[in-house]
Amino acid sequence: MNLFISDVHLAAERPEATAAFLAFLEGPARKAESLWILGDLFDQWLGDDDDRPPHLDIEAGLAALVRAGIGVNAMHGNHDFLLGSDFAERTGCRLLTEPFIADIAAEPVVLLHGDSLCTRDIEYQAFRRYTRDVDNQRRFLSLPMETRIREAQGLRSASTSRSRLKPEDIMDVTPEEVVRTLAQHESTLMIHGHTHRPAIHDLNTPSGPAKRIVLGDWYEQGTVLIQDDDGYRLAPPNESDG
């Protein structure tokens, strides 16, 4: 069994989400072969020296899961794109570069956070390129943590204000980009998060039928995608106890 999650958005302001996620790591996740975290595990990660709550507790929970023999894979999201090698070493997680092509049930599956698919949001894509630039990241990480926090808060406030003015469809994935990405990697299945719109979409592509599975966020009850002998299904975290 493989479990897929994204958009948990763990933060000190949401202790109930932290408790739910730690319970998930100590319970349902222990029965999986692998756990795939497709971005935005943390609501704000400002470098591997960012030890603000609940980061240390989450790292300990992930490390315990890895020690229990479960493979844990983590991908960057648009809130935690600064996850780095120190985080990976402390937790035992494998950091994935997107798009990542996973071999699941003998099928190539395209895994992404999902924000790269939102190509109609030109402004956001420019910001994404800026934040993923190695030199820009190096400059930011050289700043004192207090300065990083202030800069990040300013950027988030500005981004929130701009997002309120954008049509909903612009901030969703571009269908043509989905088809292009599937074709590029010769796959008929894509799994991603980011949009907080959990669903399993049947697609008609030039190469034939395909599926796009969107993971949900953890703001209400949480969503887990379960892959087992019965296929794929979306469920609340406690239902993945099997």
VOGUMAR-661217 format. One line per 5 residues: number of its first residue (from 1); for each residue x, y, z of C-alpha. Coordinates in steps of 0.001 Angstrom, whole numbers, plus 524288, in hexadecimal, padded with zeros to 5 digits. Each point is the difference from the previous one (the first is absolute). Example, Ala and Ser with C-alpha at 12.3 -4.5 7.8 and 13.67 -1.06 7.14 Angstrom:
BEGIN
1) 8300C 7EE6C 81E78; 8055A 80D70 7FD6C
***
This chain:
BEGIN
1) 80000 80000 80000; 804A6 80D9A 7FC70; 7FAAE 80C3C 80668; 80068 80D80 7F9C4; 7FD94 80CEB 806DD
6) 8025F 80E63 7FD9B; 7FC45 80D6B 8051E; 80028 7FC8D 80E6B; 804B2 80DFD 802B6; 80530 7FD45 80D99
11) 801E1 80C30 80842; 7FFDF 80408 80E45; 7F2EF 806B3 7FDA8; 7F9C1 7F2E7 7FC7C; 80326 7F6A5 80B3A
16) 7F498 7F73E 7FC4F; 8064B 7FD5D 7F2D1; 80CE9 7FCC4 8068A; 7F946 7F671 80929; 7F8A0 7F9B5 7F4C7
21) 80C43 7FE92 7F7CE; 80812 7FA2E 80B07; 7F4EE 7F663 802B6; 80005 7FC82 7F18D; 80EAE 7FD6B 8006C
26) 7FE95 7F78C 80C1A; 7F43A 7F884 7FAE4; 7FB9B 7FE67 7F1CE; 80D28 80382 7FA08; 80675 7F4A4 8074A
31) 7F855 7F67D 7F786; 80495 805BB 7F31F; 80B5C 7FC21 7F781; 802BD 80E29 7FCB2; 7FAFD 80D7B 80378
36) 800A9 80A68 7F565; 7FF0E 80E2E 80489; 7FD80 8087D 7F408; 8031C 80D75 80554; 7FB7F 809DF 80A13
41) 801A9 7F705 80BA0; 803BA 80C85 80714; 7F8CF 80CD2 7FEB4; 80CD1 8075A 800A1; 80DB3 7FA57 7FFA2
46) 80A98 80A4F 7FF80; 80BEB 7F73E 7FFAD; 804CE 7F3AB 80697; 80375 80804 80C09; 7F1BD 803FD 8018E
51) 7FCFA 7F973 80CFF; 7F376 80735 80316; 7F4FF 7F75D 80530; 7FB67 7F64C 7FB9D; 80BA4 7FD2D 7F71B
56) 8083C 7F81A 80995; 7F46D 7F78E 8041A; 7FCCA 7FD2E 7F1C6; 80E17 7FC9C 7FCDD; 8002E 7F68A 80B7C
61) 7F368 7F9AF 7FB63; 8051B 7FE40 7F22F; 80CE8 7FA7E 804E8; 7F8BD 7F61B 80877; 7F7F9 7FBB3 7F449
66) 80C49 7FE0B 7F7D7; 80644 7F831 80B0F; 7F3E4 7F75D 7FFE4; 80389 7FC30 7F21C; 7F68E 80894 7F863
71) 80563 8071E 7F426; 7FCE5 80E7D 80125; 80133 808C4 7F41A; 7FE4D 80EBB 800A3; 7FE4C 809F4 7F52B
76) 80120 80EB9 800BA; 7F3AA 80820 7FFC0; 7FE27 80E7D 7FE4A; 80034 801D2 80ED4; 80B97 7F73D 8033A
81) 808B4 800C1 7F3F2; 80BD6 80266 808D4; 7FFF2 7F238 8058F; 80DF8 7FB83 7FE74; 80A1C 7F58D 80274
86) 800CB 80256 80EB3; 7F176 7FD8A 8014A; 8016E 7F3A6 7F7E9; 80B4F 7FB34 8084E; 7F910 802A3 80CDB
91) 7F35F 7F954 7FBE9; 804A9 7F585 7F69A; 7F68A 80519 7F5A8; 803B2 7FF35 7F1BF; 7FE81 80D57 7F9B8
96) 7F9EC 7FF32 7F27D; 80247 80914 7F489; 7F38B 802A2 7F865; 7FADE 7FAEC 7F76B; 80384 7F2EC 805FF
101) 7FC81 7F3A0 7F8A5; 7FCB0 7F573 809DF; 7FE5A 7F19C 7FCE4; 7F330 7FCCD 806CD; 7F9EE 7F2B7 7FD66
106) 808A8 7FE9B 7F3EE; 7FABC 80CB9 7FA65; 8075D 80CD6 7FDEA; 7F91E 80A67 8081B; 802EF 80E82 7FEAB
111) 800F5 8065D 80D6D; 8000F 80EC0 801C3; 7FC27 809F6 80A16; 7F74E 805F5 7F5A2; 80353 80E6E 7FF9D
116) 80864 7FE42 7F3D6; 7F3A9 7FBDE 7F8C2; 7F93E 80D16 80275; 80618 80644 7F40F; 7F50A 809D4 7FD9B
121) 80421 8072A 80C69; 80B59 80714 7F98B; 802DD 80868 80BE4; 800F8 7F440 808F5; 808B1 7F874 7F6A2
126) 8099C 80B6C 7FFBD; 8000E 80017 80ED7; 801F1 7F147 8001F; 80BE8 80114 7F72D; 80590 80A99 808DC
131) 7FE5C 7F803 80C70; 805AF 7F3AF 7F9D0; 80C1F 80728 7FB4F; 80BE5 7FA9F 80733; 80698 80D3F 8017F
136) 7F3A5 80633 80559; 7FE72 7F4E4 809A8; 80E28 80126 8043E; 7FE50 80E8B 80280; 7F38E 7FDE5 807BA
141) 805CB 7F51D 80856; 80BA7 80896 80374; 7F6EB 80989 80709; 7FD1C 7FF1F 80EA2; 7F3C1 7F833 802E4
146) 7F8DB 80C0C 804FE; 8025D 806BD 7F2F5; 7FBAD 7F400 7F869; 7F359 7FFAD 807BF; 7FD35 80E50 7FD20
151) 802E3 7FE6C 7F176; 7F79F 7F3D4 7FF1B; 7F4A5 80684 806F9; 800A6 80B7E 7F6AE; 80027 7F739 7F411
156) 7F49D 7F7EF 8050A; 7F7D9 80BF7 802E9; 8025C 80566 7F25C; 7FD23 7F2D2 7F9B8; 7F339 7FE7B 80784
161) 7FB88 80D6B 7FBC8; 802F7 7FD3A 7F1B7; 7F984 7F29F 80055; 7F311 805E3 8043F; 7FF79 80752 7F316
166) 802A8 7F43F 7F753; 7F576 7F782 7F9CD; 7FF43 7F264 805CE; 802F0 7F92C 7F321; 80CE7 80742 7FE7F
171) 804C8 7FA52 80CE6; 7FC0E 7F22F 7FC25; 80827 7F703 7F76D; 80089 80220 7F15E; 7F9F7 7F3EB 7F97D
176) 80943 800C0 7F46A; 80BB6 8000E 80931; 7FAF8 7F3D2 806A6; 7FED8 7F8EF 7F2F9; 80D4F 804E3 7FB95
181) 80694 7FB72 80C92; 7F9C8 7F290 7FF64; 8043E 7FE61 7F1E1; 80DD0 804A2 802ED; 801A5 7F550 80A1D
186) 7F829 7F5A1 7F8B1; 7F6A7 7FE72 80B69; 7F14D 7FEC0 80165; 7FF55 803CF 80E6B; 80365 80CAB 806EB
191) 7FEEB 802ED 80E90; 80169 80DA8 8058C; 7FB4F 80958 80A7D; 800A0 80EDF 80120; 7F24A 80389 7FB6B
196) 7F918 7FA75 80C12; 7F59B 7FA0B 7F717; 80064 7F153 802A4; 7FA8A 7F7E6 7F4E1; 80318 7F522 7F674
201) 7FEB8 80518 7F222; 7FE8A 7F73F 7F418; 806FA 805F2 7F450; 7FF86 7FDDC 7F173; 80D5F 8027D 7FA31
206) 80580 7FE1F 7F24C; 806AF 7F3C8 8053F; 7F3A9 7FA81 80603; 7F91D 7FFF8 80D42; 8075A 80585 80BB4
211) 7FD71 80462 80DE8; 8039D 80BDB 80813; 7FE9D 7FE52 80EB1; 7FFC7 80C53 80842; 80343 7FEF7 80E62
216) 7F89F 807F6 80A1B; 804E0 808E8 80ABA; 7FF9D 7FD9D 80EA9; 7F873 80C1F 8040C; 7F37D 7F8AB 8031C
221) 8019F 7F155 801D3; 80BA7 7FD01 7F755; 800DD 7F7AD 7F3D0; 80853 7F419 7FCFC; 80106 7F909 7F2F9
226) 800EC 7F158 80217; 805D3 7F708 7F5BC; 7FE74 7F162 8022A; 7FB5B 7F3E7 7F8CF; 7F2CB 80686 7FE13
231) 805DA 80BAC 7F8E0; 7FFB5 80E26 80485; 7F652 8069F 8090D; 7FF60 80CA4 807C9; 7FC9D 7FECE 80E58
236) 8017A 806D3 80D2A; 80CDE 7FC9E 806EC; 7F9C2 7F6B5 809C6; 7F9E4 7F7E6 7F513; 80D93 7FC89 7FB27
241) 80115 7F71D 80BE0; 7FA8E 7F5D8 7F6CF
***
